[in-house]
Amino acid sequence: MKSNVKLIAVAGGIIVVMLVAIIVIIVMGNKANRISEKALETGSEKLQTAEQVSVKDSEESIDALLEKEKKEAEEKAASSQKEQEQEKPVKKEKLSNKEIKTIFKDSVFVGDSLTEGIEVYQFLSKSNVVYHRGMSVPQMGDLSDTIVGLNPKQVFLWFGMNDLIYFSGDADKFAEAYAEQIKALQKKLPDATIYVNSILPIRENAIKKKSVFKYYEDYNGALEDMCQEMGITFIDATALAEAHSDQFEPDGIHISSTFYPYWFKNVAEKAGLL
């Protein structure tokens, strides 16, 4: 009987110990789970925070990079435009005295007092200018020997102002006489290129004194037709003179020294020397 009681007591003790062990294991397991869950939750929160920080940093980096590239592109475009503007040649309205002498070194200008101004104002030397005050086209032959003696490559004729009076406003007779003189000069200078300059516009105050001056436009029209028939370049300076009408002398016929550089540029361009 006592043996049975001891056996039962031992078995009961073992059961109690096992129950306690089971309880301890369960409690420790729950605690470990709670720790793991907390750690997992904390880790997840840190990961989310890290991702947010990383995304934010990336966005800021990309924005900064794009802004830098945009700024560099704008600076490059501005620099390129500046270089192009610097490289682009500036179109000049007139020639310098040095340019005039260089461009027309092999040329001779023939005419009346307007041509005289070329030498008087020292744009060209005597070897480049042949003139006579008050001269009309029919008298041009008197200068032919001098012109031929200079042996020019280009001859620029500039008559008409006095011819308005000489031919009493008859543009056709003026053009006929001009053509005869040119043909005679071509025979003596077959290798020279001849150009014909237009008559400059005449101001109203001059026309009031001599009404025949009003026909200068008809004369220019006749000259242009003549040049076309003869295959000669006609150099019209009407628009240029009108644009610089303030540079006429008080007589309304002659021009000031400041106009010649503009006129020379027009001549050089039309003659293909620029």
ChimeraX commands (.cxc) that place a marker at each C-alpha (Angstrom):
marker #1 position 0.00,0.00,0.00 radius 0.5
marker #1 position 2.79,2.38,0.92 radius 0.5
marker #1 position 4.57,1.44,-2.28 radius 0.5
marker #1 position 1.58,2.48,-4.36 radius 0.5
marker #1 position 1.27,5.78,-2.51 radius 0.5
marker #1 position 4.91,6.61,-3.23 radius 0.5
marker #1 position 4.50,5.70,-6.86 radius 0.5
marker #1 position 1.49,7.95,-7.17 radius 0.5
marker #1 position 3.33,10.79,-5.39 radius 0.5
marker #1 position 6.32,10.47,-7.74 radius 0.5
marker #1 position 4.09,10.36,-10.79 radius 0.5
marker #1 position 2.21,13.40,-9.55 radius 0.5
marker #1 position 5.46,15.26,-9.01 radius 0.5
marker #1 position 6.63,14.41,-12.49 radius 0.5
marker #1 position 3.34,15.62,-13.95 radius 0.5
marker #1 position 3.58,18.86,-11.96 radius 0.5
marker #1 position 7.15,19.43,-13.16 radius 0.5
marker #1 position 6.12,18.74,-16.74 radius 0.5
marker #1 position 3.16,21.10,-16.45 radius 0.5
marker #1 position 5.42,23.82,-15.03 radius 0.5
marker #1 position 7.93,23.22,-17.82 radius 0.5
marker #1 position 5.21,23.39,-20.43 radius 0.5
marker #1 position 3.89,26.61,-18.90 radius 0.5
marker #1 position 7.41,28.11,-18.86 radius 0.5
marker #1 position 7.98,27.11,-22.49 radius 0.5
marker #1 position 4.65,28.61,-23.53 radius 0.5
marker #1 position 5.33,31.83,-21.62 radius 0.5
marker #1 position 8.85,32.14,-23.06 radius 0.5
marker #1 position 7.56,31.39,-26.53 radius 0.5
marker #1 position 4.92,34.08,-26.31 radius 0.5
marker #1 position 7.48,36.54,-25.01 radius 0.5
marker #1 position 9.84,35.67,-27.85 radius 0.5
marker #1 position 7.05,36.08,-30.37 radius 0.5
marker #1 position 6.17,39.44,-28.92 radius 0.5
marker #1 position 9.82,40.49,-29.10 radius 0.5
marker #1 position 10.08,39.24,-32.68 radius 0.5
marker #1 position 6.89,41.00,-33.68 radius 0.5
marker #1 position 8.09,44.21,-32.06 radius 0.5
marker #1 position 11.46,43.89,-33.70 radius 0.5
marker #1 position 9.80,43.19,-37.00 radius 0.5
marker #1 position 7.52,46.15,-36.58 radius 0.5
marker #1 position 10.43,48.39,-35.63 radius 0.5
marker #1 position 12.47,47.12,-38.55 radius 0.5
marker #1 position 9.59,47.70,-40.91 radius 0.5
marker #1 position 9.19,51.24,-39.66 radius 0.5
marker #1 position 12.89,51.89,-40.11 radius 0.5
marker #1 position 12.79,50.44,-43.60 radius 0.5
marker #1 position 9.83,52.61,-44.55 radius 0.5
marker #1 position 11.58,55.67,-43.14 radius 0.5
marker #1 position 14.76,54.74,-44.99 radius 0.5
marker #1 position 12.82,54.28,-48.22 radius 0.5
marker #1 position 11.11,57.64,-47.79 radius 0.5
marker #1 position 14.43,59.35,-47.10 radius 0.5
marker #1 position 16.04,57.56,-50.05 radius 0.5
marker #1 position 13.21,58.51,-52.43 radius 0.5
marker #1 position 13.26,62.09,-51.23 radius 0.5
marker #1 position 17.02,62.29,-51.63 radius 0.5
marker #1 position 16.79,60.77,-55.11 radius 0.5
marker #1 position 14.08,63.21,-56.20 radius 0.5
marker #1 position 16.09,66.13,-54.88 radius 0.5
marker #1 position 19.21,64.83,-56.63 radius 0.5
marker #1 position 17.35,64.41,-59.91 radius 0.5
marker #1 position 15.82,67.89,-59.65 radius 0.5
marker #1 position 19.22,69.36,-58.89 radius 0.5
marker #1 position 20.76,67.51,-61.84 radius 0.5
marker #1 position 18.02,68.64,-64.22 radius 0.5
marker #1 position 18.35,72.23,-63.03 radius 0.5
marker #1 position 22.11,72.08,-63.53 radius 0.5
marker #1 position 21.74,70.65,-67.04 radius 0.5
marker #1 position 19.14,73.31,-67.90 radius 0.5
marker #1 position 21.42,76.09,-66.64 radius 0.5
marker #1 position 24.40,74.69,-68.56 radius 0.5
marker #1 position 22.30,74.43,-71.74 radius 0.5
marker #1 position 21.13,78.04,-71.37 radius 0.5
marker #1 position 24.68,79.24,-70.78 radius 0.5
marker #1 position 25.92,77.28,-73.79 radius 0.5
marker #1 position 23.16,78.68,-76.00 radius 0.5
marker #1 position 23.88,82.23,-74.83 radius 0.5
marker #1 position 27.60,81.75,-75.43 radius 0.5
marker #1 position 26.98,80.31,-78.89 radius 0.5
marker #1 position 24.69,83.20,-79.83 radius 0.5
marker #1 position 27.29,85.70,-78.61 radius 0.5
marker #1 position 30.00,84.02,-80.67 radius 0.5
marker #1 position 27.78,84.07,-83.76 radius 0.5
marker #1 position 27.04,87.75,-83.26 radius 0.5
marker #1 position 30.74,88.48,-82.88 radius 0.5
marker #1 position 31.62,86.44,-85.97 radius 0.5
marker #1 position 28.83,87.96,-88.06 radius 0.5
marker #1 position 30.31,90.79,-90.11 radius 0.5
marker #1 position 28.82,94.17,-89.43 radius 0.5
marker #1 position 27.38,95.66,-92.57 radius 0.5
marker #1 position 28.87,99.11,-93.06 radius 0.5
marker #1 position 26.97,101.91,-94.73 radius 0.5
marker #1 position 30.03,103.68,-96.07 radius 0.5
marker #1 position 33.67,103.15,-96.97 radius 0.5
marker #1 position 36.66,104.54,-95.15 radius 0.5
marker #1 position 39.17,106.71,-97.04 radius 0.5
marker #1 position 41.63,103.83,-96.99 radius 0.5
marker #1 position 39.06,101.43,-98.43 radius 0.5
marker #1 position 38.17,103.90,-101.18 radius 0.5
marker #1 position 41.80,104.24,-102.22 radius 0.5
marker #1 position 42.33,100.48,-102.14 radius 0.5
marker #1 position 39.17,99.46,-104.00 radius 0.5
marker #1 position 39.45,102.10,-106.73 radius 0.5
marker #1 position 43.25,102.13,-107.18 radius 0.5
marker #1 position 42.86,100.90,-110.78 radius 0.5
marker #1 position 39.84,103.04,-111.58 radius 0.5
marker #1 position 39.28,106.46,-113.16 radius 0.5
marker #1 position 36.27,108.67,-112.46 radius 0.5
marker #1 position 35.29,111.04,-115.27 radius 0.5
marker #1 position 32.81,113.90,-115.04 radius 0.5
marker #1 position 32.01,117.46,-114.03 radius 0.5
marker #1 position 32.23,119.37,-110.73 radius 0.5
marker #1 position 30.66,116.50,-108.78 radius 0.5
marker #1 position 33.57,114.34,-109.94 radius 0.5
marker #1 position 35.94,117.17,-109.04 radius 0.5
marker #1 position 34.87,116.75,-105.41 radius 0.5
marker #1 position 36.47,113.28,-105.37 radius 0.5
marker #1 position 39.89,114.87,-105.77 radius 0.5
marker #1 position 39.21,118.06,-103.85 radius 0.5
marker #1 position 38.14,116.11,-100.76 radius 0.5
marker #1 position 41.18,113.83,-101.27 radius 0.5
marker #1 position 39.29,110.57,-101.62 radius 0.5
marker #1 position 41.38,109.72,-104.69 radius 0.5
marker #1 position 44.43,111.23,-106.36 radius 0.5
marker #1 position 44.77,112.97,-109.71 radius 0.5
marker #1 position 45.67,109.67,-111.32 radius 0.5
marker #1 position 42.16,108.43,-110.56 radius 0.5
marker #1 position 40.10,111.51,-111.42 radius 0.5
marker #1 position 39.54,113.31,-114.72 radius 0.5
marker #1 position 37.06,116.21,-114.70 radius 0.5
marker #1 position 36.14,119.63,-115.98 radius 0.5
marker #1 position 33.73,122.02,-114.30 radius 0.5
marker #1 position 30.53,122.68,-116.22 radius 0.5
marker #1 position 31.31,119.88,-118.69 radius 0.5
marker #1 position 28.53,118.19,-120.67 radius 0.5
marker #1 position 28.60,114.76,-122.34 radius 0.5
marker #1 position 29.38,116.03,-125.91 radius 0.5
marker #1 position 32.61,117.53,-124.54 radius 0.5
marker #1 position 33.78,114.28,-122.93 radius 0.5
marker #1 position 35.94,113.55,-125.97 radius 0.5
marker #1 position 38.24,116.37,-124.88 radius 0.5
marker #1 position 39.23,114.24,-121.90 radius 0.5
marker #1 position 39.66,110.96,-123.74 radius 0.5
marker #1 position 43.43,111.24,-124.25 radius 0.5
marker #1 position 43.95,111.83,-120.54 radius 0.5
marker #1 position 41.68,108.89,-119.65 radius 0.5
marker #1 position 43.45,106.53,-122.08 radius 0.5
marker #1 position 46.85,107.63,-120.79 radius 0.5
marker #1 position 45.92,106.47,-117.27 radius 0.5
marker #1 position 45.13,102.99,-118.64 radius 0.5
marker #1 position 42.42,102.18,-116.06 radius 0.5
marker #1 position 40.76,98.81,-115.53 radius 0.5
marker #1 position 37.46,100.52,-114.69 radius 0.5
marker #1 position 36.05,103.82,-115.93 radius 0.5
marker #1 position 33.19,105.42,-113.99 radius 0.5
marker #1 position 31.36,108.14,-115.95 radius 0.5
marker #1 position 29.36,110.73,-114.01 radius 0.5
marker #1 position 27.64,113.27,-116.23 radius 0.5
marker #1 position 24.18,114.76,-116.53 radius 0.5
marker #1 position 23.78,117.76,-114.25 radius 0.5
marker #1 position 25.01,120.25,-116.86 radius 0.5
marker #1 position 23.37,118.23,-119.65 radius 0.5
marker #1 position 19.94,119.05,-118.25 radius 0.5
marker #1 position 20.64,122.59,-119.38 radius 0.5
marker #1 position 22.69,121.69,-122.47 radius 0.5
marker #1 position 19.93,119.49,-123.95 radius 0.5
marker #1 position 17.09,121.59,-122.52 radius 0.5
marker #1 position 15.56,118.61,-120.78 radius 0.5
marker #1 position 15.57,116.34,-123.85 radius 0.5
marker #1 position 16.46,112.97,-122.32 radius 0.5
marker #1 position 16.63,111.07,-125.61 radius 0.5
marker #1 position 19.19,113.43,-127.18 radius 0.5
marker #1 position 21.22,113.25,-123.98 radius 0.5
marker #1 position 21.28,109.44,-124.06 radius 0.5
marker #1 position 22.21,109.37,-127.75 radius 0.5
marker #1 position 25.17,111.69,-127.21 radius 0.5
marker #1 position 26.25,109.68,-124.17 radius 0.5
marker #1 position 26.18,106.41,-126.15 radius 0.5
marker #1 position 28.39,107.91,-128.88 radius 0.5
marker #1 position 31.00,109.01,-126.36 radius 0.5
marker #1 position 31.02,105.61,-124.67 radius 0.5
marker #1 position 31.51,103.78,-127.97 radius 0.5
marker #1 position 34.44,106.05,-128.82 radius 0.5
marker #1 position 36.00,105.39,-125.42 radius 0.5
marker #1 position 35.49,101.64,-125.74 radius 0.5
marker #1 position 37.50,101.62,-128.96 radius 0.5
marker #1 position 40.39,103.34,-127.23 radius 0.5
marker #1 position 40.15,101.24,-124.04 radius 0.5
marker #1 position 38.85,97.85,-125.17 radius 0.5
marker #1 position 40.01,96.08,-122.00 radius 0.5
marker #1 position 38.48,98.57,-119.56 radius 0.5
marker #1 position 35.02,98.13,-118.03 radius 0.5
marker #1 position 32.84,101.22,-118.30 radius 0.5
marker #1 position 30.14,102.12,-115.77 radius 0.5
marker #1 position 27.58,104.92,-115.87 radius 0.5
marker #1 position 26.52,106.72,-112.71 radius 0.5
marker #1 position 23.06,108.20,-112.34 radius 0.5
marker #1 position 22.34,111.88,-111.95 radius 0.5
marker #1 position 21.75,112.67,-108.28 radius 0.5
marker #1 position 18.31,114.00,-107.30 radius 0.5
marker #1 position 18.11,117.76,-107.54 radius 0.5
marker #1 position 16.49,119.66,-104.67 radius 0.5
marker #1 position 13.40,121.82,-105.03 radius 0.5
marker #1 position 15.23,125.08,-104.41 radius 0.5
marker #1 position 17.47,124.40,-107.42 radius 0.5
marker #1 position 14.51,123.39,-109.60 radius 0.5
marker #1 position 12.75,126.64,-108.73 radius 0.5
marker #1 position 15.74,128.56,-110.08 radius 0.5
marker #1 position 16.06,126.41,-113.23 radius 0.5
marker #1 position 12.91,124.49,-114.08 radius 0.5
marker #1 position 14.80,122.28,-116.55 radius 0.5
marker #1 position 16.38,120.49,-113.57 radius 0.5
marker #1 position 13.06,118.75,-112.93 radius 0.5
marker #1 position 13.79,116.38,-115.82 radius 0.5
marker #1 position 16.62,114.59,-114.00 radius 0.5
marker #1 position 14.39,111.53,-113.49 radius 0.5
marker #1 position 13.70,111.33,-117.24 radius 0.5
marker #1 position 17.43,111.57,-117.88 radius 0.5
marker #1 position 18.14,108.73,-115.48 radius 0.5
marker #1 position 15.46,106.61,-117.13 radius 0.5
marker #1 position 17.04,107.22,-120.52 radius 0.5
marker #1 position 20.48,106.37,-119.14 radius 0.5
marker #1 position 19.27,103.12,-117.68 radius 0.5
marker #1 position 17.70,102.10,-121.00 radius 0.5
marker #1 position 20.89,103.05,-122.84 radius 0.5
marker #1 position 23.03,100.96,-120.48 radius 0.5
marker #1 position 20.76,97.98,-120.87 radius 0.5
marker #1 position 21.02,98.17,-124.66 radius 0.5
marker #1 position 24.81,98.53,-124.54 radius 0.5
marker #1 position 25.39,95.90,-121.87 radius 0.5
marker #1 position 26.82,98.45,-119.44 radius 0.5
marker #1 position 26.20,98.58,-115.70 radius 0.5
marker #1 position 24.05,101.51,-114.62 radius 0.5
marker #1 position 24.76,102.61,-111.04 radius 0.5
marker #1 position 21.69,104.26,-109.57 radius 0.5
marker #1 position 22.23,106.35,-106.43 radius 0.5
marker #1 position 18.79,107.95,-106.27 radius 0.5
marker #1 position 17.54,106.10,-103.19 radius 0.5
marker #1 position 20.88,106.60,-101.44 radius 0.5
marker #1 position 20.84,110.34,-102.07 radius 0.5
marker #1 position 17.24,110.65,-100.88 radius 0.5
marker #1 position 18.16,108.79,-97.69 radius 0.5
marker #1 position 20.92,111.37,-97.10 radius 0.5
marker #1 position 19.13,114.43,-98.41 radius 0.5
marker #1 position 20.50,116.46,-95.49 radius 0.5
marker #1 position 23.98,116.14,-97.02 radius 0.5
marker #1 position 23.30,118.28,-100.07 radius 0.5
marker #1 position 24.93,121.68,-100.35 radius 0.5
marker #1 position 22.68,124.77,-100.10 radius 0.5
marker #1 position 22.55,125.05,-103.91 radius 0.5
marker #1 position 20.50,121.81,-103.99 radius 0.5
marker #1 position 22.80,120.28,-106.64 radius 0.5
marker #1 position 26.18,119.52,-105.15 radius 0.5
marker #1 position 26.84,117.23,-102.21 radius 0.5
marker #1 position 28.92,117.64,-99.07 radius 0.5
marker #1 position 32.14,115.71,-98.49 radius 0.5
marker #1 position 30.37,113.48,-95.94 radius 0.5
marker #1 position 28.14,111.97,-98.62 radius 0.5
marker #1 position 30.93,110.66,-100.85 radius 0.5
marker #1 position 31.86,107.64,-98.64 radius 0.5
marker #1 position 28.23,106.44,-98.89 radius 0.5
marker #1 position 28.24,107.04,-102.63 radius 0.5
marker #1 position 31.53,105.17,-103.09 radius 0.5
marker #1 position 30.16,102.13,-101.27 radius 0.5
marker #1 position 27.13,102.08,-103.54 radius 0.5
marker #1 position 29.38,102.35,-106.59 radius 0.5
marker #1 position 31.69,99.57,-105.38 radius 0.5
marker #1 position 28.79,97.23,-104.66 radius 0.5
marker #1 position 27.05,97.81,-107.99 radius 0.5
marker #1 position 30.36,97.38,-109.84 radius 0.5
marker #1 position 31.08,94.11,-108.04 radius 0.5
marker #1 position 34.23,95.46,-106.40 radius 0.5
marker #1 position 33.08,94.57,-102.88 radius 0.5
marker link #1:1,2 radius 0.2
marker link #1:2,3 radius 0.2
marker link #1:3,4 radius 0.2
marker link #1:4,5 radius 0.2
marker link #1:5,6 radius 0.2
marker link #1:6,7 radius 0.2
marker link #1:7,8 radius 0.2
marker link #1:8,9 radius 0.2
marker link #1:9,10 radius 0.2
marker link #1:10,11 radius 0.2
marker link #1:11,12 radius 0.2
marker link #1:12,13 radius 0.2
marker link #1:13,14 radius 0.2
marker link #1:14,15 radius 0.2
marker link #1:15,16 radius 0.2
marker link #1:16,17 radius 0.2
marker link #1:17,18 radius 0.2
marker link #1:18,19 radius 0.2
marker link #1:19,20 radius 0.2
marker link #1:20,21 radius 0.2
marker link #1:21,22 radius 0.2
marker link #1:22,23 radius 0.2
marker link #1:23,24 radius 0.2
marker link #1:24,25 radius 0.2
marker link #1:25,26 radius 0.2
marker link #1:26,27 radius 0.2
marker link #1:27,28 radius 0.2
marker link #1:28,29 radius 0.2
marker link #1:29,30 radius 0.2
marker link #1:30,31 radius 0.2
marker link #1:31,32 radius 0.2
marker link #1:32,33 radius 0.2
marker link #1:33,34 radius 0.2
marker link #1:34,35 radius 0.2
marker link #1:35,36 radius 0.2
marker link #1:36,37 radius 0.2
marker link #1:37,38 radius 0.2
marker link #1:38,39 radius 0.2
marker link #1:39,40 radius 0.2
marker link #1:40,41 radius 0.2
marker link #1:41,42 radius 0.2
marker link #1:42,43 radius 0.2
marker link #1:43,44 radius 0.2
marker link #1:44,45 radius 0.2
marker link #1:45,46 radius 0.2
marker link #1:46,47 radius 0.2
marker link #1:47,48 radius 0.2
marker link #1:48,49 radius 0.2
marker link #1:49,50 radius 0.2
marker link #1:50,51 radius 0.2
marker link #1:51,52 radius 0.2
marker link #1:52,53 radius 0.2
marker link #1:53,54 radius 0.2
marker link #1:54,55 radius 0.2
marker link #1:55,56 radius 0.2
marker link #1:56,57 radius 0.2
marker link #1:57,58 radius 0.2
marker link #1:58,59 radius 0.2
marker link #1:59,60 radius 0.2
marker link #1:60,61 radius 0.2
marker link #1:61,62 radius 0.2
marker link #1:62,63 radius 0.2
marker link #1:63,64 radius 0.2
marker link #1:64,65 radius 0.2
marker link #1:65,66 radius 0.2
marker link #1:66,67 radius 0.2
marker link #1:67,68 radius 0.2
marker link #1:68,69 radius 0.2
marker link #1:69,70 radius 0.2
marker link #1:70,71 radius 0.2
marker link #1:71,72 radius 0.2
marker link #1:72,73 radius 0.2
marker link #1:73,74 radius 0.2
marker link #1:74,75 radius 0.2
marker link #1:75,76 radius 0.2
marker link #1:76,77 radius 0.2
marker link #1:77,78 radius 0.2
marker link #1:78,79 radius 0.2
marker link #1:79,80 radius 0.2
marker link #1:80,81 radius 0.2
marker link #1:81,82 radius 0.2
marker link #1:82,83 radius 0.2
marker link #1:83,84 radius 0.2
marker link #1:84,85 radius 0.2
marker link #1:85,86 radius 0.2
marker link #1:86,87 radius 0.2
marker link #1:87,88 radius 0.2
marker link #1:88,89 radius 0.2
marker link #1:89,90 radius 0.2
marker link #1:90,91 radius 0.2
marker link #1:91,92 radius 0.2
marker link #1:92,93 radius 0.2
marker link #1:93,94 radius 0.2
marker link #1:94,95 radius 0.2
marker link #1:95,96 radius 0.2
marker link #1:96,97 radius 0.2
marker link #1:97,98 radius 0.2
marker link #1:98,99 radius 0.2
marker link #1:99,100 radius 0.2
marker link #1:100,101 radius 0.2
marker link #1:101,102 radius 0.2
marker link #1:102,103 radius 0.2
marker link #1:103,104 radius 0.2
marker link #1:104,105 radius 0.2
marker link #1:105,106 radius 0.2
marker link #1:106,107 radius 0.2
marker link #1:107,108 radius 0.2
marker link #1:108,109 radius 0.2
marker link #1:109,110 radius 0.2
marker link #1:110,111 radius 0.2
marker link #1:111,112 radius 0.2
marker link #1:112,113 radius 0.2
marker link #1:113,114 radius 0.2
marker link #1:114,115 radius 0.2
marker link #1:115,116 radius 0.2
marker link #1:116,117 radius 0.2
marker link #1:117,118 radius 0.2
marker link #1:118,119 radius 0.2
marker link #1:119,120 radius 0.2
marker link #1:120,121 radius 0.2
marker link #1:121,122 radius 0.2
marker link #1:122,123 radius 0.2
marker link #1:123,124 radius 0.2
marker link #1:124,125 radius 0.2
marker link #1:125,126 radius 0.2
marker link #1:126,127 radius 0.2
marker link #1:127,128 radius 0.2
marker link #1:128,129 radius 0.2
marker link #1:129,130 radius 0.2
marker link #1:130,131 radius 0.2
marker link #1:131,132 radius 0.2
marker link #1:132,133 radius 0.2
marker link #1:133,134 radius 0.2
marker link #1:134,135 radius 0.2
marker link #1:135,136 radius 0.2
marker link #1:136,137 radius 0.2
marker link #1:137,138 radius 0.2
marker link #1:138,139 radius 0.2
marker link #1:139,140 radius 0.2
marker link #1:140,141 radius 0.2
marker link #1:141,142 radius 0.2
marker link #1:142,143 radius 0.2
marker link #1:143,144 radius 0.2
marker link #1:144,145 radius 0.2
marker link #1:145,146 radius 0.2
marker link #1:146,147 radius 0.2
marker link #1:147,148 radius 0.2
marker link #1:148,149 radius 0.2
marker link #1:149,150 radius 0.2
marker link #1:150,151 radius 0.2
marker link #1:151,152 radius 0.2
marker link #1:152,153 radius 0.2
marker link #1:153,154 radius 0.2
marker link #1:154,155 radius 0.2
marker link #1:155,156 radius 0.2
marker link #1:156,157 radius 0.2
marker link #1:157,158 radius 0.2
marker link #1:158,159 radius 0.2
marker link #1:159,160 radius 0.2
marker link #1:160,161 radius 0.2
marker link #1:161,162 radius 0.2
marker link #1:162,163 radius 0.2
marker link #1:163,164 radius 0.2
marker link #1:164,165 radius 0.2
marker link #1:165,166 radius 0.2
marker link #1:166,167 radius 0.2
marker link #1:167,168 radius 0.2
marker link #1:168,169 radius 0.2
marker link #1:169,170 radius 0.2
marker link #1:170,171 radius 0.2
marker link #1:171,172 radius 0.2
marker link #1:172,173 radius 0.2
marker link #1:173,174 radius 0.2
marker link #1:174,175 radius 0.2
marker link #1:175,176 radius 0.2
marker link #1:176,177 radius 0.2
marker link #1:177,178 radius 0.2
marker link #1:178,179 radius 0.2
marker link #1:179,180 radius 0.2
marker link #1:180,181 radius 0.2
marker link #1:181,182 radius 0.2
marker link #1:182,183 radius 0.2
marker link #1:183,184 radius 0.2
marker link #1:184,185 radius 0.2
marker link #1:185,186 radius 0.2
marker link #1:186,187 radius 0.2
marker link #1:187,188 radius 0.2
marker link #1:188,189 radius 0.2
marker link #1:189,190 radius 0.2
marker link #1:190,191 radius 0.2
marker link #1:191,192 radius 0.2
marker link #1:192,193 radius 0.2
marker link #1:193,194 radius 0.2
marker link #1:194,195 radius 0.2
marker link #1:195,196 radius 0.2
marker link #1:196,197 radius 0.2
marker link #1:197,198 radius 0.2
marker link #1:198,199 radius 0.2
marker link #1:199,200 radius 0.2
marker link #1:200,201 radius 0.2
marker link #1:201,202 radius 0.2
marker link #1:202,203 radius 0.2
marker link #1:203,204 radius 0.2
marker link #1:204,205 radius 0.2
marker link #1:205,206 radius 0.2
marker link #1:206,207 radius 0.2
marker link #1:207,208 radius 0.2
marker link #1:208,209 radius 0.2
marker link #1:209,210 radius 0.2
marker link #1:210,211 radius 0.2
marker link #1:211,212 radius 0.2
marker link #1:212,213 radius 0.2
marker link #1:213,214 radius 0.2
marker link #1:214,215 radius 0.2
marker link #1:215,216 radius 0.2
marker link #1:216,217 radius 0.2
marker link #1:217,218 radius 0.2
marker link #1:218,219 radius 0.2
marker link #1:219,220 radius 0.2
marker link #1:220,221 radius 0.2
marker link #1:221,222 radius 0.2
marker link #1:222,223 radius 0.2
marker link #1:223,224 radius 0.2
marker link #1:224,225 radius 0.2
marker link #1:225,226 radius 0.2
marker link #1:226,227 radius 0.2
marker link #1:227,228 radius 0.2
marker link #1:228,229 radius 0.2
marker link #1:229,230 radius 0.2
marker link #1:230,231 radius 0.2
marker link #1:231,232 radius 0.2
marker link #1:232,233 radius 0.2
marker link #1:233,234 radius 0.2
marker link #1:234,235 radius 0.2
marker link #1:235,236 radius 0.2
marker link #1:236,237 radius 0.2
marker link #1:237,238 radius 0.2
marker link #1:238,239 radius 0.2
marker link #1:239,240 radius 0.2
marker link #1:240,241 radius 0.2
marker link #1:241,242 radius 0.2
marker link #1:242,243 radius 0.2
marker link #1:243,244 radius 0.2
marker link #1:244,245 radius 0.2
marker link #1:245,246 radius 0.2
marker link #1:246,247 radius 0.2
marker link #1:247,248 radius 0.2
marker link #1:248,249 radius 0.2
marker link #1:249,250 radius 0.2
marker link #1:250,251 radius 0.2
marker link #1:251,252 radius 0.2
marker link #1:252,253 radius 0.2
marker link #1:253,254 radius 0.2
marker link #1:254,255 radius 0.2
marker link #1:255,256 radius 0.2
marker link #1:256,257 radius 0.2
marker link #1:257,258 radius 0.2
marker link #1:258,259 radius 0.2
marker link #1:259,260 radius 0.2
marker link #1:260,261 radius 0.2
marker link #1:261,262 radius 0.2
marker link #1:262,263 radius 0.2
marker link #1:263,264 radius 0.2
marker link #1:264,265 radius 0.2
marker link #1:265,266 radius 0.2
marker link #1:266,267 radius 0.2
marker link #1:267,268 radius 0.2
marker link #1:268,269 radius 0.2
marker link #1:269,270 radius 0.2
marker link #1:270,271 radius 0.2
marker link #1:271,272 radius 0.2
marker link #1:272,273 radius 0.2
marker link #1:273,274 radius 0.2
view
